[in-house]
């Protein structure tokens, strides 16, 4: 039975990963977060604060795989500095105290965006365009520097944009629920979104194969793109057809359209058999349901 330690267990990806892992009878889970973040309804999960690991309250020698999800999605220097410091301390601690394999959750933001949108492969040029991407690149370099000559198996999962409440999709949903028109900025801008459910499934698919079979990098996304207008149209149709809302005509705002390339996910799908399941329609349906529940205080 594998023992899996998930850092960032209280975050978007970490929470869903811990939830899905808890349903398996083939592993034990340790959830690590800044402050102890217990979810009493989950079985087979132990909850700890980050400090507990470094204070020896977790037997790291018993852990088979560490999934590092702990990094704030931010461009603030303080957040990035804290994330980099934690990542360094975590990786160094693992190297010195265990033979655990490490799956580091990285980002698609490392890649250079060519003028002509394409499907980016793991071997393509690295050139981050913001501070978050640069810092995540630094963590990948730390992985190489710390584990390059060790017995610890490791890989970096470069993650596509995850659909959640602080993305533009939430504003589309709010507009429909509030009886306002959806404002579409840069209708031809391409984007690629993945549901957190599929993210967790993809990581679990990697956990399921032997660490000595891992390659150094994997793209985790849908391999597909939509324009902002297409997503707005999908949102409107879900609002009308499922929730019987009256949807007003959209408002369009001109905006510079920048090149955007989705990621080629064939390496991950070929080696693990994983494929994304959640469509954009279902992402928006789920977002409507969650938003309605939150507004009702459920």
URKA-V294881 format. One record per residue. RES is the residue in one small letter. SS is DSSP state (2 for helix, 1 for strand, 0 for the rest). PHI is phi in radians with two decimals (NA if undefined). BURIAL is + if it has 24 or more other C-alpha atoms within 12 Angstrom, else -. Layout:
res:RES ss:SS phi:PHI burial:BURIAL
res:RES ss:SS phi:PHI burial:BURIAL
//
This chain:
res:x ss:0 phi:NA burial:-
res:x ss:1 phi:-1.33 burial:+
res:x ss:1 phi:-1.95 burial:+
res:x ss:1 phi:-1.99 burial:+
res:x ss:1 phi:-1.86 burial:+
res:x ss:1 phi:-1.96 burial:+
res:x ss:1 phi:-1.51 burial:+
res:x ss:0 phi:1.17 burial:+
res:x ss:0 phi:-1.14 burial:+
res:x ss:0 phi:-1.74 burial:+
res:x ss:0 phi:-1.54 burial:+
res:x ss:2 phi:-1.02 burial:+
res:x ss:2 phi:-1.27 burial:+
res:x ss:2 phi:-1.04 burial:+
res:x ss:2 phi:-1.07 burial:+
res:x ss:2 phi:-1.21 burial:+
res:x ss:2 phi:-1.11 burial:+
res:x ss:2 phi:-1.08 burial:+
res:x ss:2 phi:-1.07 burial:+
res:x ss:2 phi:-1.20 burial:+
res:x ss:2 phi:-1.10 burial:+
res:x ss:2 phi:-1.14 burial:+
res:x ss:0 phi:-1.42 burial:-
res:x ss:0 phi:-1.56 burial:-
res:x ss:0 phi:-1.64 burial:-
res:x ss:0 phi:-1.80 burial:-
res:x ss:1 phi:-2.65 burial:+
res:x ss:1 phi:-1.91 burial:+
res:x ss:1 phi:-2.15 burial:+
res:x ss:1 phi:-2.01 burial:+
res:x ss:1 phi:-1.82 burial:+
res:x ss:1 phi:-2.02 burial:+
res:x ss:1 phi:-2.59 burial:+
res:x ss:0 phi:-0.94 burial:+
res:x ss:0 phi:-2.18 burial:-
res:x ss:0 phi:-0.95 burial:-
res:x ss:0 phi:-2.13 burial:+
res:x ss:0 phi:-1.34 burial:-
res:x ss:0 phi:-2.16 burial:-
res:x ss:0 phi:-1.09 burial:-
res:x ss:0 phi:-1.38 burial:-
res:x ss:0 phi:-1.58 burial:+
res:x ss:0 phi:-1.75 burial:-
res:x ss:0 phi:1.14 burial:+
res:x ss:1 phi:-2.23 burial:+
res:x ss:1 phi:-1.84 burial:+
res:x ss:1 phi:-1.97 burial:+
res:x ss:1 phi:-2.45 burial:+
res:x ss:1 phi:-1.51 burial:+
res:x ss:2 phi:-0.90 burial:+
res:x ss:2 phi:-1.07 burial:-
res:x ss:2 phi:-1.07 burial:-
res:x ss:2 phi:-1.11 burial:+
res:x ss:2 phi:-1.29 burial:-
res:x ss:0 phi:-1.57 burial:-
res:x ss:0 phi:1.42 burial:-
res:x ss:0 phi:-1.44 burial:-
res:x ss:0 phi:-2.07 burial:+
res:x ss:0 phi:-1.40 burial:-
res:x ss:2 phi:-1.14 burial:+
res:x ss:2 phi:-1.17 burial:-
res:x ss:2 phi:-1.48 burial:-
res:x ss:0 phi:-1.44 burial:+
res:x ss:0 phi:-1.58 burial:+
res:x ss:1 phi:-2.45 burial:+
res:x ss:1 phi:-1.91 burial:+
res:x ss:1 phi:-1.88 burial:+
res:x ss:1 phi:-1.61 burial:+
res:x ss:0 phi:-1.81 burial:+
res:x ss:0 phi:-1.52 burial:+
res:x ss:0 phi:-2.89 burial:+
res:x ss:0 phi:-1.17 burial:+
res:x ss:0 phi:-1.43 burial:+
res:x ss:0 phi:-2.65 burial:-
res:x ss:0 phi:-1.96 burial:-
res:x ss:0 phi:-1.34 burial:-
res:x ss:2 phi:-1.00 burial:-
res:x ss:2 phi:-1.11 burial:-
res:x ss:2 phi:-1.11 burial:-
res:x ss:2 phi:-1.18 burial:+
res:x ss:2 phi:-1.10 burial:-
res:x ss:2 phi:-1.11 burial:-
res:x ss:2 phi:-1.14 burial:+
res:x ss:2 phi:-1.17 burial:+
res:x ss:2 phi:-1.10 burial:-
res:x ss:2 phi:-1.10 burial:+
res:x ss:2 phi:-1.05 burial:+
res:x ss:2 phi:-1.07 burial:+
res:x ss:2 phi:-1.10 burial:-
res:x ss:2 phi:-1.12 burial:+
res:x ss:2 phi:-1.11 burial:+
res:x ss:2 phi:-1.10 burial:+
res:x ss:2 phi:-1.12 burial:+
res:x ss:2 phi:-1.10 burial:+
res:x ss:2 phi:-1.02 burial:+
res:x ss:2 phi:-1.38 burial:-
res:x ss:2 phi:-2.21 burial:-
res:x ss:0 phi:-2.78 burial:+
res:x ss:0 phi:-1.86 burial:+
res:x ss:0 phi:-1.06 burial:+
res:x ss:1 phi:-1.38 burial:+
res:x ss:1 phi:-2.24 burial:+
res:x ss:1 phi:-1.91 burial:+
res:x ss:1 phi:-1.73 burial:+
res:x ss:1 phi:-1.43 burial:+
res:x ss:1 phi:-1.90 burial:+
res:x ss:1 phi:-2.53 burial:+
res:x ss:2 phi:-1.20 burial:+
res:x ss:2 phi:-1.17 burial:+
res:x ss:2 phi:-1.30 burial:+
res:x ss:1 phi:-1.34 burial:+
res:x ss:0 phi:-1.20 burial:+
res:x ss:0 phi:-1.68 burial:+
res:x ss:0 phi:-1.23 burial:-
res:x ss:0 phi:-1.13 burial:-
res:x ss:0 phi:-1.80 burial:-
res:x ss:0 phi:-0.96 burial:-
res:x ss:0 phi:-2.63 burial:-
res:x ss:1 phi:-1.71 burial:+
res:x ss:1 phi:-1.40 burial:+
res:x ss:0 phi:-1.72 burial:+
res:x ss:0 phi:-1.05 burial:+
res:x ss:0 phi:-1.59 burial:-
res:x ss:0 phi:-1.29 burial:-
res:x ss:0 phi:-1.06 burial:-
res:x ss:1 phi:-1.76 burial:+
res:x ss:0 phi:-2.81 burial:-
res:x ss:0 phi:-1.03 burial:-
res:x ss:0 phi:-1.92 burial:-
res:x ss:0 phi:-2.53 burial:-
res:x ss:2 phi:-1.14 burial:-
res:x ss:2 phi:-1.05 burial:+
res:x ss:2 phi:-1.08 burial:+
res:x ss:2 phi:-1.09 burial:+
res:x ss:2 phi:-1.20 burial:+
res:x ss:2 phi:-1.18 burial:+
res:x ss:2 phi:-1.10 burial:+
res:x ss:2 phi:-1.07 burial:+
res:x ss:2 phi:-1.14 burial:+
res:x ss:2 phi:-1.08 burial:+
res:x ss:2 phi:-1.12 burial:+
res:x ss:2 phi:-1.06 burial:+
res:x ss:2 phi:-0.99 burial:+
res:x ss:2 phi:-1.13 burial:+
res:x ss:2 phi:-1.15 burial:-
res:x ss:2 phi:-1.47 burial:+
res:x ss:2 phi:-1.87 burial:+
res:x ss:0 phi:-0.98 burial:-
res:x ss:0 phi:-2.02 burial:-
res:x ss:0 phi:-1.92 burial:-
res:x ss:0 phi:-1.47 burial:-
res:x ss:0 phi:-1.26 burial:+
res:x ss:0 phi:-1.43 burial:+
res:x ss:1 phi:-2.64 burial:+
res:x ss:1 phi:-2.70 burial:+
res:x ss:1 phi:-1.99 burial:+
res:x ss:1 phi:-1.79 burial:+
res:x ss:1 phi:-1.50 burial:+
res:x ss:1 phi:-1.67 burial:+
res:x ss:0 phi:-1.29 burial:+
res:x ss:1 phi:-1.14 burial:+
res:x ss:1 phi:-1.62 burial:+
res:x ss:0 phi:-1.30 burial:+
res:x ss:0 phi:-2.69 burial:+
res:x ss:0 phi:-1.15 burial:+
res:x ss:0 phi:-1.70 burial:-
res:x ss:0 phi:-1.58 burial:-
res:x ss:2 phi:-1.08 burial:+
res:x ss:2 phi:-1.07 burial:+
res:x ss:2 phi:-1.15 burial:+
res:x ss:2 phi:-1.15 burial:+
res:x ss:2 phi:-1.09 burial:+
res:x ss:2 phi:-1.11 burial:+
res:x ss:2 phi:-1.04 burial:+
res:x ss:2 phi:-1.07 burial:+
res:x ss:2 phi:-1.13 burial:+
res:x ss:2 phi:-1.19 burial:+
res:x ss:0 phi:-1.58 burial:-
res:x ss:0 phi:1.31 burial:-
res:x ss:0 phi:-1.86 burial:-
res:x ss:0 phi:-1.23 burial:+
res:x ss:0 phi:-1.32 burial:+
res:x ss:1 phi:-1.63 burial:+
res:x ss:1 phi:-1.88 burial:+
res:x ss:1 phi:-1.73 burial:+
res:x ss:0 phi:1.15 burial:-
res:x ss:0 phi:-1.04 burial:+
res:x ss:0 phi:-1.62 burial:+
res:x ss:0 phi:-1.14 burial:+
res:x ss:1 phi:-1.52 burial:+
res:x ss:1 phi:-2.59 burial:+
res:x ss:0 phi:-2.42 burial:+
res:x ss:1 phi:-2.08 burial:+
res:x ss:1 phi:-2.22 burial:+
res:x ss:0 phi:-1.42 burial:+
res:x ss:2 phi:-1.09 burial:+
res:x ss:2 phi:-1.03 burial:+
res:x ss:2 phi:-1.25 burial:+
res:x ss:2 phi:-1.03 burial:+
res:x ss:2 phi:-1.08 burial:+
res:x ss:2 phi:-1.09 burial:+
res:x ss:2 phi:-1.14 burial:+
res:x ss:2 phi:-1.16 burial:+
res:x ss:2 phi:-1.11 burial:+
res:x ss:2 phi:-1.09 burial:+
res:x ss:2 phi:-1.23 burial:+
res:x ss:2 phi:-1.03 burial:+
res:x ss:0 phi:-1.28 burial:+
res:x ss:0 phi:-1.75 burial:-
res:x ss:0 phi:-1.04 burial:-
res:x ss:2 phi:-1.07 burial:+
res:x ss:2 phi:-1.30 burial:-
res:x ss:2 phi:-1.67 burial:-
res:x ss:0 phi:-1.15 burial:+
res:x ss:0 phi:-1.59 burial:+
res:x ss:0 phi:-1.23 burial:+
res:x ss:1 phi:-2.46 burial:+
res:x ss:1 phi:-2.38 burial:+
res:x ss:1 phi:-1.53 burial:+
res:x ss:1 phi:-2.21 burial:+
res:x ss:0 phi:-2.81 burial:+
res:x ss:0 phi:-1.83 burial:+
res:x ss:0 phi:1.29 burial:+
res:x ss:0 phi:-2.27 burial:+
res:x ss:0 phi:-2.21 burial:+
res:x ss:1 phi:-2.34 burial:+
res:x ss:1 phi:-1.37 burial:+
res:x ss:2 phi:-1.04 burial:+
res:x ss:2 phi:-1.10 burial:+
res:x ss:2 phi:-1.07 burial:+
res:x ss:2 phi:-1.21 burial:+
res:x ss:2 phi:-1.09 burial:+
res:x ss:2 phi:-1.15 burial:+
res:x ss:2 phi:-1.07 burial:+
res:x ss:2 phi:-1.04 burial:+
res:x ss:2 phi:-1.08 burial:+
res:x ss:2 phi:-1.17 burial:+
res:x ss:2 phi:-1.11 burial:+
res:x ss:2 phi:-1.05 burial:+
res:x ss:2 phi:-1.30 burial:-
res:x ss:2 phi:-1.40 burial:-
res:x ss:0 phi:-1.70 burial:-
res:x ss:0 phi:-1.82 burial:-
res:x ss:0 phi:0.96 burial:-
res:x ss:0 phi:-1.59 burial:-
res:x ss:0 phi:-1.47 burial:-
res:x ss:0 phi:-1.80 burial:+
res:x ss:0 phi:-1.43 burial:-
res:x ss:0 phi:-0.99 burial:-
res:x ss:0 phi:-1.23 burial:+
res:x ss:1 phi:-1.89 burial:-
res:x ss:1 phi:-1.93 burial:-
res:x ss:1 phi:-2.12 burial:-
res:x ss:0 phi:-1.12 burial:-
res:x ss:0 phi:-2.70 burial:-
res:x ss:0 phi:-1.06 burial:-
res:x ss:0 phi:-1.68 burial:-
res:x ss:0 phi:-1.78 burial:-
res:x ss:0 phi:-1.04 burial:-
res:x ss:0 phi:-2.47 burial:+
res:x ss:0 phi:-2.00 burial:+
res:x ss:1 phi:-1.41 burial:+
res:x ss:1 phi:-1.76 burial:+
res:x ss:0 phi:-1.35 burial:+
res:x ss:0 phi:-1.87 burial:+
res:x ss:2 phi:-1.12 burial:+
res:x ss:2 phi:-1.06 burial:+
res:x ss:2 phi:-1.15 burial:+
res:x ss:2 phi:-1.15 burial:-
res:x ss:2 phi:-1.20 burial:-
res:x ss:2 phi:-1.48 burial:-
res:x ss:2 phi:-2.08 burial:+
res:x ss:0 phi:1.48 burial:-
res:x ss:0 phi:-1.25 burial:+
res:x ss:0 phi:-2.43 burial:+
res:x ss:0 phi:-1.17 burial:+
res:x ss:0 phi:-1.98 burial:-
res:x ss:0 phi:-1.53 burial:-
res:x ss:0 phi:-1.36 burial:+
res:x ss:2 phi:-1.06 burial:+
res:x ss:2 phi:-1.00 burial:+
res:x ss:2 phi:-1.26 burial:+
res:x ss:2 phi:-1.02 burial:+
res:x ss:2 phi:-1.21 burial:+
res:x ss:2 phi:-1.02 burial:+
res:x ss:2 phi:-1.13 burial:+
res:x ss:2 phi:-1.16 burial:+
res:x ss:2 phi:-1.06 burial:+
res:x ss:2 phi:-1.06 burial:+
res:x ss:2 phi:-1.15 burial:-
res:x ss:2 phi:-1.15 burial:+
res:x ss:2 phi:-1.10 burial:-
res:x ss:2 phi:-1.09 burial:-
res:x ss:2 phi:-1.10 burial:-
res:x ss:2 phi:-1.18 burial:-
res:x ss:0 phi:-1.50 burial:-
res:x ss:0 phi:1.33 burial:-
res:x ss:0 phi:-1.49 burial:-
//
